[in-house]
Amino acid sequence: MKDTKVIYGNKVRTNNNDSSIFSKKWEEFLQNKVNSDIYAIYSNYESDFTGEFDFMIGTEEMAGEDSITIDNGEYYVWEVESKDLNGVGMAWKEIWESDLPRAYKTDFEIYKTNGSIAIYLSVLPKS
């Protein structure tokens, strides 16, 4: 990603053991009328995907209590099959089972207004 982005929304501290928080945050967020790209952001990792992290859903335009800055840097882009209702969940399962050199800085899903979905994973710089 080339440009830094600031995304606004309402952040929560969570982990992958309590998946109900993700659906709850999506339900809350989808009560808003949004006509722009939507970001689901995972940041401030305690360790890796097994530890605590901050989670937030938001946009660049939305007013929210919190903000997360997505820094430019090295990201691996994982394209998601957007026609599959389980596409994002299946993509994360594949990511967790992969050997990608993840940096665990800021990862995010982007839901574009054109219907495409991609997951950006912060990765360690190539040496």
C-alpha positions in Angstrom: 0.0 0.0 0.0 1.4 3.3 -1.0 -0.6 5.9 1.0 -1.3 6.2 4.7 -5.0 6.0 5.5 -6.9 7.0 8.6 -10.0 5.0 9.2 -12.7 6.0 11.7 -15.0 3.7 13.6 -15.4 2.1 17.1 -12.6 0.0 18.2 -12.7 -3.1 20.5 -10.0 -5.3 22.1 -10.6 -9.0 21.3 -9.1 -12.3 20.2 -10.0 -15.0 17.8 -11.4 -17.3 20.6 -14.6 -15.1 20.8 -15.8 -14.9 17.2 -19.2 -13.5 18.3 -17.6 -10.0 18.7 -17.0 -9.8 14.9 -20.6 -10.4 14.0 -21.8 -8.0 16.7 -19.5 -5.3 15.4 -20.7 -5.9 11.8 -24.3 -5.7 12.9 -23.7 -2.4 14.7 -21.7 -1.0 11.8 -24.3 -2.0 9.1 -26.9 0.2 10.8 -25.0 3.1 9.2 -25.7 4.1 5.6 -22.3 3.8 3.9 -21.5 4.6 0.3 -17.7 4.2 0.4 -15.1 1.5 0.9 -15.4 -0.3 4.2 -12.4 -1.5 6.3 -12.2 -4.2 8.9 -8.9 -3.6 10.7 -6.9 -5.8 13.0 -4.1 -4.0 14.8 -2.0 -3.6 18.0 -1.4 -7.3 18.1 -0.3 -8.7 21.5 1.7 -11.5 19.7 0.2 -13.2 16.6 -3.3 -14.3 15.6 -3.7 -16.4 18.8 -3.3 -13.3 21.1 -5.3 -10.1 21.8 -5.6 -7.4 19.1 -7.7 -4.3 18.4 -10.6 -4.7 15.9 -12.5 -1.9 14.2 -14.8 -1.6 11.2 -15.0 1.8 9.6 -14.4 4.1 6.7 -12.2 7.1 5.8 -15.2 9.5 6.0 -17.2 8.1 8.9 -17.3 9.9 12.2 -16.3 7.6 15.0 -15.0 7.5 18.5 -11.8 5.9 17.4 -9.4 6.0 14.5 -6.7 3.6 13.3 -3.9 4.7 10.9 -3.0 2.2 8.2 0.6 2.9 7.4 2.1 2.4 4.0 4.4 -0.6 4.0 4.7 -4.1 2.7 1.5 -6.0 2.5 0.6 -9.4 1.0 -2.8 -9.0 -0.7 -5.1 -12.0 -0.4 -8.0 -11.8 -2.9 -11.3 -13.1 -1.5 -14.1 -14.8 -3.5 -16.8 -12.2 -2.9 -19.6 -14.4 -4.3 -19.1 -17.0 -1.5 -20.8 -16.0 1.7 -18.0 -17.8 3.6 -15.3 -16.4 1.5 -13.7 -14.1 4.1 -13.8 -16.8 6.8 -12.3 -19.4 4.5 -9.6 -16.9 3.5 -8.6 -16.3 7.1 -8.5 -20.1 7.7 -6.1 -20.4 4.8 -4.0 -17.5 6.0 -3.6 -18.9 9.5 -2.5 -22.2 8.0 0.0 -20.6 5.6 3.6 -19.8 6.1 3.4 -16.1 5.2 6.1 -14.1 7.0 3.5 -11.9 8.8 4.6 -8.8 10.7 1.4 -8.6 12.8 1.4 -4.8 12.6 -1.9 -3.7 10.9 -3.9 -6.1 8.8 -7.2 -5.2 7.2 -10.0 -6.4 5.0 -11.3 -3.9 2.4 -14.8 -4.2 1.0 -14.8 -2.1 -2.1 -18.0 -0.4 -3.4 -17.6 -2.4 -6.6 -18.2 -5.6 -4.5 -14.6 -6.9 -4.5 -13.0 -8.0 -1.2 -9.3 -8.2 -0.3 -7.3 -8.9 2.8 -4.1 -7.0 3.3 -1.6 -8.7 5.6 1.4 -6.8 6.9 4.5 -8.8 6.1 8.1 -8.7 7.2 10.4 -6.9 4.7 12.3 -9.2 2.3 15.9 -9.5 3.3 
